[in-house]
């Protein structure tokens, strides 16, 4: 699948001052600028390499690598140089930088790239994005999301409680978004878990209170234990040996991939989103999207990125142009032009550091590191989603996390049990939601 690396440029550098920006593959892949002597963040095990980085790509030790974008500030006063994919929505080459003696950077790539220059790293990345000529994204709504309080244990009663609390606390929430946990299994999106009574009913209740209904899906993932996997194994992407393509392990089991190039699977995906839209949902958080861009054997003879973009187009057609579409865990360059908003970092968490020593994993530190490095994307490619505000007392360093979320100017979402907020939490949540560009 990957072509040989060929030389692109040789650039003299000041080894003490030079900085290299690596752009990661997808939302959760670490991205940021490093000193030449630094060790970039890399996956700590094979599972995270599949779920959170570019699958099938191993970076040699002592090598910087950007997926479709790599920038170099030589540190000697000369312009910053950016190498970028020539056609980013069609082909995303890996771009490498090594320094033999520390004084000359050697750049290579395994596909076509073009070069830009600018005064600093964020500026040159921003100029590249502006040059794509995309429309300015529409204003983002404010959101309450169930995930970071309830995770997969969320119930319909939890949604009702927080819906009432928004009124009691006078919080300017536009969208009430139900996250993972309402569905029986990944892939069986229209079958409820036992904790929910009626998707349409809860959407109607949300809308009756003057708010919009939002919902989470991971549209390209399939649980092997789901009804879909049992009834339609021909709807799943295969690997080259004839087995099922592997999308990593999460939720305690291996994951499979829906083949949206199969006409019946595409019709099912359309049915899912047409149904949700008809039930009153008009804000869609689509997650774990990397799976749709995994290499594999599909029904149609097409490359993975083309299949991915076609899958997102199916979703957009089903929900309509007026619905709001948020991507997460998505291959970023392959997603250009498809979304209203995009998660630009790993998940945050109630704690600062990831439990695993891996900067793709949930934690405030990795979310800040990559989120700040991708600020150049905001209002150029989409509205940046820095991930949710958590302002309850149990959250570590909640003041610092709130300051990061506010500084991005991006999508503002609260994810607390609202009645657990103290005075600081209520005031901070209200202020950030009120101050966002709505």
N, C-alpha and C positions, 0 to 999 in steps of 0.2 A: 504493500500500500504506500509506503513512504519511499521517496526518491533519495538518491545519494545527496549528501551535502556538497555544495560547490562554493568556492570563494566569492564574496561580495565586495569586501573592502578591507583595507588595512589602515588603521587610524592611530597616530601617535597619541599617547596619553600621559598625564601626570599621575603616577601610580598612587600618590597620596591623596589626591583630590577627585579623581575620576569617579563617576557614579554610573551604574548600569540599571536601567528599568527593564524588568522582565514582566511581560503581560501573560497571565495565566490563561488556561484554556477556557474555563467556565466560571460561573459565579463564585464558586467556593475555592477555586485554585488560587493560592497565594500570588499576589502581584505587588510589586513595589520596587523601590530603588535601593541598590546595595553599593557599598564600597567595593573596590576591586578585590580586596582581600577577604571579604565576607563570604560566608557560606549561605547560599540561598536556601529557602525552605523547600523541602522535598518530602514526598510521601514516606511514611514510616512503615507501611506494610502494603502488600499487594491489593488488599481490598480497598483501601483509601486511594490507591493509585488508579483504580477503576472508577470509583464513585465520585472522587473529588478532583482528579487531575486529568490529563489527556491520556486516555487508555492506550496501552501498548507502546508508550513512549518512555524510554529510560534515558535520563540525561547523564552523560559521563561526569565523573568527579572533576572539579576544577573548571566547569563549563557553565556559563550563563545561557539560559534559553528562554526566549519569548515565543508564544504561540500566535503568530501572525503580526506581532508588534514587538520590537526591541529598540530601546533608545539608549544612547551613550552620550553622557556629558564628559568630554575628554579631560576636564579639569584644568586646562591650560589657557583658558580664555577664548578658545575657538568655539564656533557654534556647536550646539547640541545636534546630534544626528539621529534620525529615526529611520528604521527600515520597517516597511509595512507591506502586508499582503497586497499584491497588485489587484486582485479581485476577491475581496475578503468574504463575500457571501457564497463564493464558488469553491475557493481553495484557500486553506489557511496553513501556509508553510511554517515549519519550526525554524527559528532564526537563532543561531548560536554565536557566542562571543567567548574567545579564549585569549589569554595573554601569555606568551611564552616567557619573555624576559621581564614582563611587567610594564614595559614601556611602549609596546605596540599592541593594539587590540586587533585581532583577526576575526572578521565577521564572515559567516557562511550561512547558507539556507538550503532547504531541500525543496524549494519551489520558487516561483517568481515573486520578487519583491521590488518595491520602489523606495526611493530615498527622499526624505524631507529634512530641513534644518530649521532651527529655531533658537531662541535665547535661553530656554530652560526646558526641562523634561515635560512638565505639565503643559506648557505653552505649545510645544511642538506636537504633542499628542492631541491637544485641543484643536490645533490648526488642521491636523489630518482629519479629525472627525468633522469639523466644519466643512471641509472640502468635499465631503460626501454628499452635501446638498440635501439633507433630510429636512422634512418639515419640523418646526418647533413642536415639541410634545404638548398636548393639551394639559391644562391644570390638573393636578392630582387631587383626588378626594382625600379626606382624612378617614382613618380606619381604626376600628377596634378588631383585634384578632385573638382567637381563643388559644393559640398554640402555647405560648410561653408560661401560661398558668396551668392549663389542664392537659396539654399534650394529647395523646391518643385516648385518654380517659374522659374527654369532654362529653357532656350530656346535653340534651335539649333544655333541661331545666337550668343548666349553667348559662346558656345563651339568654334565656328569659330573665334570669337574675341580673345579668350585666346590662341588658337592654333597659330594665327599669332603673338601674343605678346611673346610667348616662343622663337620664332625666333628672334624677335626684341631685346629682353632682353638677349639673349644667355643663356637660362636656360636649364640645362641638364635633361630634362624630358623624361623618357622612355615611360611612359604610360599616355594617356589622358583618364581619367575615368569619364563617365557620371553617375551621381548619381540620386537619386530619383527625379521623375518629368517628365521623358520622356514617361512613361506608362500612360494609361488612368485610370487604377485602379489596386490595389493590387490583384494579381491573373491573370489579363489580361495582361500578360507581353509582348505579341506580338502585342498588339493594342496600337498605339501611342496616346499620348495626342495631343491637337491641337497646341502645341508649337514646335513640331518636325515634319519634313517632311519625313525623310528616315533614319532609323537606319543604313542600309547597306551603304547608301550614305555618312553619316558622318564618319563611320568607314573607308571607302575608302579614304576620305579626310585626316583623321588622319594618315593613313598608307602612303599616298603619300608624306607626310612631314617627313617621316623617323621615325615615332613614332608608338607605339602600341595602339590599341583601347581597353578600359576597360569599364565595365558596372556594374551597381548595380542591385541587386534583393533582395527581401525578400521571398525566394522560398516557405516557408511553411505558409505564411500568405495569407488570402483571405478576401477581402472587401465584406461584405454582399450585397453591391449594385453592385458588379461586374457581368459581363456576366457569368463567371465561376460559381459563387454561384447560380445564377438563373437557369442555364442549368443543373448543375450537383450537386445537394445537397447531393447525395450519395457519392461524393468524399470528403466530409468533416468529420472530426473526431467528434464523438458524445460524450456526457457525459453519465453518468450511468442512467439518467432519460429519455434518448432518445432525449434530446435537443442537440444543437450544443455545442461542447466544446468551452470555452471562453478563448481567448488568450490576454485578457486585452483590454484596450481602448487607441487608438492613432489616430492621423490624424482626430480627431473629431468623430470617430465612433468605435463601437465594432469590434473586430477582430475574425475571425474564422481560422481554421487550416486545411490545405490540408492533406488528408490521403494518404500518399505515399505507403501504403500497398495495396491500391485498384489498381488493374492492369491498369484500364483506367486512373486514376490519375497519376500513375507512368509513363505511356506512354506519358501523356501530359507534365509532368515535363521534361522527356527526349526530347520531341519535342522542348520545349522552349530553352533548353540549346544547343541542336544540331543546331537549327536555328541561335541562336546568334553566335555560333562558326563559322558556315558557312558564316555568314555575315562579319566575319573578327575580331570579338572580341576574345581576348585570355587572358584577365585579368578579373577575376570575383570577385566582392565584394558581398558576400552573407551575408545578414543581418537579424536580428530578428530571429536567428536560434533557440532560446529557444523554439519557438512554436512547432518545430518538435519533441521535447522531453517532451511535456506535456502529462500527463496521460489522458486517454480517451478510448472510445470504437472504435476500428479500424476494418477495413474489415478483416484483418488477426489477429488471436489470438496471439499477440506478445506484449512484454513489450515496454514501451515508448523509452528507450535508444536503444534497438535493431532497432526499427522503425526509430529512428533518424539517426543512423549510416547507415542504408540501404538507406535512403533518400539522404544523402551526397554522398554515393557510386554511386547512379544513376547520380548525377550531375557530378561527376568526370568521370564516363564512357562516358558521353555525350560530355564533353569538351576536353577530352584527357589528357594524362599525361603531355604533354608539356605546357598546359595552366596553368596560375598561379591562385591559389584559396586562397582567403582571407576570413576568417570567422569573424563574428561580432555578438554580442549578443548571443554567443554560449555557451552551457553547456561545461565547459572547459575539465574536465576529460573524459567525454564521447566523446570528439573530438580528443583525442590523436591518432596520426597517419593518420589523414585525410586531413590536411591543410598544405599549404606552409607558410602561415602567419596567425596570430590571433590577433584581438584586445584584449588587456589585461586590459582595463580600461573603465569607462564610457566615454561618449562623452566629448570632450572639448567644448569650447564655446568662443565667443569674450569677455566674462566676466569671472572673477576669480571664483566667488562662484555660486553654483546652485541657481536658482530662488526659488525653493522649498528647505526646510531645509532637504535635503535627498541626501546623498553622492553617490546615483546611478544616479543622474540627471546631465545634462550637465553643465560643469563648469571646469575651469582649476584646481582648488584645488582638487576636487575629482578625476580628471584624473591623476594628479600627485601622489596623495596618493596611489591609487591602482596600477597605472602603475609602480611606484618604487618598491612596495611590490612584484610585479610579475616579476621583472627583472630576477629571477632565471629560468624562462621558456625560455628565449631567447637563441636561437641556440641549445636548448636541445629538446624542444617539437615542436618548429616552430620558425619562425622569428617573434619577437614581433612587434605589431603595436601599438605605443603609441598614435595614432590619429594624425590628420594633423597639420602641421605648419600653423599658421596664422600670417603674418608679416606686415599687412597693418596698417597704423597709428591709425585707429579707434579701434583696439584691445587693451583691457586693459593689462597692464604689459606684452606686447608682448616679451620683452627681456627675462623675466623669463620663459615664456612658450617655447620660442625657445631654451633656455638652457636645459630645461627638455627633449624636443624632441631629441636634439643632444646627450644628455648624455646616452640615451637608446641604441644607436647604431642600432636601429631597422629600420623598414620600414620608408622611408622618403617620405612624401607626402605634397605637397603645396595645399592650398585651399583658395586662394585669387583671386579676379579679378586682374589679373596681372598688368593691366595698372593703378591700384589704388596704387601700391607700391611706396613708396618714396625711396630715395637712400639706407637707412638702410635696408628697406624691400627687395629690389632687391638683395643687396649684401648678406644678411643673407640667403635668399632663395637659391641663387646660391651656396653659401658656403656649406649649409647643404646637398643640392642635390649632389653636387660634391664630398662631403666627405663620402657619404654613400657607403657601400660595394655592388657594382653592379655586 
